[in-house]
Amino acid sequence: MSTLRPHASASLFPRWLLPLLAAVLVAADQWLKAWAIQNLELHAPPITAVPGLLNWVLTYNTGAAWSLFSGGAGLLAVGRMLVGVGLLAYLLLRPQPRALSLALTFIAAGAIGNALDGLRQGQVTDMLDFPFLSVVTQAINGTNFPICNLADVFVVGGTFALLLLSFLEGRADRATPEQV
């Protein structure tokens, strides 16, 4: 059976689990942002956490990734909140297979985490600098990879999981003839 289509209820998460997971992910994101604000200095040089892999750098973003839509924090926050809450509502009303549910929950949690910043501060707090990714973006377009936060990691991770699931479903569909 296809990976993205609903399965028997035995393969679904209990309805309460996904909102709980989203709440834990949002709490982790908000905790790290609060930690960064308390312990890092704006415009300070990066602090190495894991050499070559992770630095701490406090920045703020009033837009989206790569500063797209800069200055639109309020409107972006409302949109992000609608996406996050909408995805969770969808999963509560129409339970999905586990892998799809997890991917959508991570995207929802990331959207809500950044929405809370935008609504509360008018900007999103970022602190994760990945030097190894900057090597790639430097080679492509001469810029550093954007500094981000856990919410961004959740959105990107969930999106990559959706792409992977779609690819796997496509392979499964081609390998198994459709029944008429």
N, C-alpha and C positions, 0 to 999 in steps of 0.2 A: 504494500500500500504506500502511496506517496507520502513524503515527509511533511509537506505543508498542509495537507488536507486533514480535517478532524478525524480522530480515531475513536475507538471505543473509550468509554469513560475511564477505564483502567489506566490508559496512557496519559490522562490529563492530570494536572496539578489540582489539589483542592482549591476552591475559589478564593479562599482567604490568603493563600500562600503568596500569590503574586503581588497584591497590594502591600503585604508585609515586607516582601523582598524589596519592592520599590522604596518603601519608607526607610529601610535600613540603608539602601544605596544613597538616597537623598541625605540621610543623616551623616553618612561617611563623607559625602561631598561637602556638606555644610561645615562639618567639624574641621576638615582639612583647610577650607577657606578661612575659617576663624583662626586656626593655628597660624596660617600664613600671614594674616593681618597682624597678629600679635607678635610674631617672631621674625618676620622678614621686613626689610626696608625697601621702600619704593625707590627705584633708580640705583639700587646697590648692585655691585657685581654679583654674578651667579655664585651660589654656594654649592659645591659638589656634594651630592648625596651618594651617587654610585658613579665612579669615574667613567666617563665616556658614554654613560647611559642616561643619567638623571641629575639635573641641577635644580636647585630651588631659586626662583626669581619671581618677586612680587610685581605683578602688573595688573592693570584694570583695562577692560574692554567695554566700550559702549555699543559695540556692534556684534557681529558674529565672527566666525573663523576668518583669519587673515584680515580682520577689521572691516569686513563687508558690512554695509549698512551702519557705519559708525554714526553715533548720535541718535540712533533709533532704539535705545534700550527699552523704553516703555512699551512701544508697539511690539518689539521682539519678545519682551517678557510675556505679554498677553498671548501672543501666538504660541510661544513655547509652552505656556501653561495649558492652553487649549489642546495642543498636541499631546502633552503628557497625560492629562486627565482623560482625554478622549481615548488614547490607547488603552489605559487601564480599564475604562468603562467598557470598551470593546471586548477586552479579555474576560471581564466579569460576565458580560451578556452573551458572548459567543466563545466559549472555551476552545482553545486551539491545542494542537500537539505541543508537547513539552518544549522542544527546541525552539519553535516559533514563539511560544509564550515567553520564554526566557529572553530571546532577542528583543521582542517588543517591550518587555518590562525594563530592560536596560535602557532602551531608547527613551521610554517614558520617564524613568528616573533621572536621566541626564537632562531631558527637557525641563522637568520640574525643578531640578537643582539650579539650573541657570536662570530659570524664570524667577525663582525666589530672590536671587541676587538683583536682577533687573528691577523687580518690583520694590525691593527694600532699599537698594542703593543707587539705582539708576545706572548701574554698570555691573559687569561680571568680574569677579576676582579670579585671576589666573596665577599659577605658581609652578607648574610642571614644565621644565625645559628639557627636551630630549635632544642632546647634541648629535647623536647618531642619525636622527632624522634630518637634522640641519645639513648634514653632509650630503644627503640626497637632494634636498631642495636647493642647496648651494650649486650643485652640479646642474640642476634643471634650469633654475632661473636666477641664481645669484643671491637668494634671500635665505634667511634662517627660517626654520620650521616654527610656526607660531607657538608661543607659550600658552599652555592650556590648563585645564583643571580636571578633576575626576569626572564631573558631569560630561565634559567633552569626550573623555575616554569611554564613558558608558555609551554615548550616542554613536561614536565611531565603531566601537566594538560590536554593538548591537546591529549596526548597519552592515558591517562585514559579515556577521553571522547570517543576516538575511540573504546577502548575496551568495554565500556559501550554500545555504539551504536551497535557494533557487537553482543553483547550479546542480546540486545533488538531485533535486526533484526532476530537473530536465533530463539528467542521465538516466534516472530510474524510469521515467516515462518513455524514453527511447528504447530502453532495454526490454520493457514489458509491453506487448501489443495491447492496444485499447480493446476492451470488451464491448461488443455491440449490444 
